[in-house]
Amino acid sequence: MSTLQPLTLVYDRGDVRPFPLPAELQRLYGGELGLPERCVFANFVSTIDGVVAIPSLRRSNRLISEDSEADRFVMALLRACADVVLVGSGTLIGSPTARWQAEGAYPPAAAELAELRRLLGRPAGPEVAVVTGSGSIDPAHPAIRAGALVLTTARGAAKLADRLPDPARAAVLPGELEVDLRAALAFLHASGHERILSEAGPTLFGALAASGLVDELFLTVSPLLGSRSGAESKLGLVEHTELLPSRRLRTHLRSVRLHGDHLFVRYELEPPVEAASTP
Ligand SMILES: NC(=O)c1ccc[n+]([C@@H]2O[C@H](COP(=O)([O-])OP(=O)(O)OC[C@H]3O[C@@H](n4cnc5c(N)ncnc54)[C@H](OP(=O)(O)O)[C@@H]3O)[C@@H](O)[C@H]2O)c1
C-alpha cells in the first residue's frame, strides 16, 4: 500500500481515450491517463533551469528529482503503459543497476501496475531496447543480462559479436557511426511494439525530437536550480542537437499536475521546422 499523497490535477486537455487504470493508480495520478495506440513518449526529470544529468555522479537523477516519490510513481506508471523502454548507451552506462521495469521504479504499487498491464493486454514487463552505434556497452549490465534488445549498426554488432548473453540479442540497423533512428523505431513497431517510452538521455532524446520522432514529453520539474557552470559537466534536456535559433520545435501543453513543489507537465511535440519558415 502506497503512502504517497496523490498528485493534484491542475489542467488536462483530456483528448485521449483513457486507459482502464486500476482505482489506486488513478487516485495517485490525480485522474485519468491515456496514450495514442501508436506513439513515442519520453520521460525526464529536470531542474527548473533544465539540468537533467551530472554524468560524473552515480544516480544523478535522484539528486535532480530530490528523490521525489511522486516522480518515481509517474515513471512507473509510464513504464507500465509501454511496450518497450528505449535508452541510449549513455543512459545504460549512467544507470548500472537499472532494469527499466515499472515495479522497480515504484514497488508499493507493483500489484496495481501489473494489473494495468494485464488490462492493457500486455506481457508482464516492457521490453528494453538499447541504442548504440559503437557497440560500446557492458554485456554484463543487468538489463542486457535480462534480455534487452540492442539496436546497433554493423560496426557495433561486429564489436559485440558473441558477447551478448542469452536471451539478449542485437538488431543490425542502417547507420555508420550512429543508429538510423527512423529505422530503429520502424524495427520496434514491426516487432509489435506500439507504445515506445524513451527514457534515453538528452543525446538520443535530442536526436529523436529533432527528427520529429517524439510525440509526447512527460517532464517533471523539480524545485531546484542546477546551473550549467562548475567543475562537473552537466547535461541539459537536449544535447548534441541544434534547435534554436535555426530550428523551432514547438510543443503544446496537454496536462499539468502538482506534487508539493514538483511540477508534472505533459507536452505534445510538433515536428521541428526551419526557423526561416517560422513567423
Ligand atoms: N534526468 C532524467 O530524466 C534522465 C533521463 C535519462 C538519462 N539521464 C541521464 O543522462 C545521462 C546520459 O546522457 P546521454 O545523452 O549520454 O545518454 P543517451 O542519450 O541515452 O545515450 C547517448 C548515446 O546513444 C548512442 N547513439 C546511437 N545512435 C544514436 C543516435 N542516432 N543519436 C543519438 N545517440 C545515439 C551514442 O553512443 P554510442 O557510442 O554507443 O553509439 C550516444 O552517445 C546519464 O547520466 C543518465 O542518467 C537522465
The ligand as a Gaussian input file, in Angstrom:
#p B3LYP/6-31G(d) Opt

LIG

0 1
 N       17.006000      13.325000     -15.772000
 C       16.486000      12.367000     -16.496000
 O       15.272000      12.209000     -16.518000
 C       17.368000      11.464000     -17.299000
 C       16.790000      10.571000     -18.230000
 C       17.634000       9.739000     -18.975000
 C       19.012000       9.790000     -18.792000
 N       19.523000      10.667000     -17.875000
 C       20.984000      10.737000     -17.663000
 O       21.590000      11.188000     -18.870000
 C       22.963000      10.731000     -18.881000
 C       23.267000      10.091000     -20.211000
 O       23.041000      11.018000     -21.234000
 P       23.359000      10.669000     -22.759000
 O       22.797000      11.782000     -23.546000
 O       24.790000      10.306000     -22.889000
 O       22.523000       9.288000     -22.934000
 P       21.692000       8.655000     -24.136000
 O       21.060000       9.700000     -24.963000
 O       20.771000       7.674000     -23.507000
 O       22.783000       7.873000     -24.982000
 C       23.508000       8.540000     -25.982000
 C       24.309000       7.539000     -26.808000
 O       23.441000       6.764000     -27.635000
 C       24.188000       6.293000     -28.756000
 N       23.502000       6.534000     -30.031000
 C       23.459000       5.642000     -31.059000
 N       22.791000       6.139000     -32.100000
 C       22.410000       7.381000     -31.758000
 C       21.708000       8.376000     -32.477000
 N       21.248000       8.204000     -33.720000
 N       21.509000       9.548000     -31.858000
 C       21.942000       9.740000     -30.588000
 N       22.623000       8.818000     -29.855000
 C       22.863000       7.623000     -30.452000
 C       25.517000       7.049000     -28.745000
 O       26.506000       6.217000     -28.160000
 P       27.316000       5.028000     -28.925000
 O       28.741000       5.436000     -28.882000
 O       27.037000       3.820000     -28.129000
 O       26.796000       4.963000     -30.316000
 C       25.236000       8.205000     -27.794000
 O       26.384000       8.708000     -27.169000
 C       23.104000       9.748000     -17.723000
 O       23.753000      10.393000     -16.650000
 C       21.653000       9.422000     -17.364000
 O       21.497000       9.041000     -16.026000
 C       18.737000      11.499000     -17.146000

